[in-house]
Amino acid sequence: MGTIARAFIVGHVGADPKLDQTNSGKSFVSFSLATSNRRGNEDKTTWHNIIAWEGRAELCAKFLKKGMQVTVFGRLTQEEWHNKNGEKRRKTVIILDDLVLPSRKQAQTSNSHDEETVFGRYHSDDIPF
């Protein structure tokens, strides 16, 4: 039986995603998503690293804004590199597969937590590229 490494996260965008390109011209965005959990009497914030490629990257750059609550579906992977001291470093990254954006009403008032807000869901099949 195979294994599965998937993520489903509802959180707040840490900063406006900026569209960038690799040396080969492939577009991408990298942004962080904050989630909070209560531990005792305090909230603990965890930052998740998200990467979106090509059409999904353009969608994120166009619609996502700092503080906006979004739902992200993606694959878990690890990036590895060596720092200046030659030490091996790694971080877990979520490669965006699917994204749920808030309705226009909620996007305009991103601090709103209206439970009856209707979400618009964008599937990879809906993206024309």
Secondary structure, DSSP 8 states (H G I E B T S, - for coil): -----EEEEEEEESS----EE-TTS-EEEEEEEEEEEEETTEEEEEEEEEEEEHHHHHHHHHH--TT-EEEEEEEEEEEEEE-TTS-EEEEEEEEEEEEEE--HHHHHTTT---TT---EEE-GGGS--
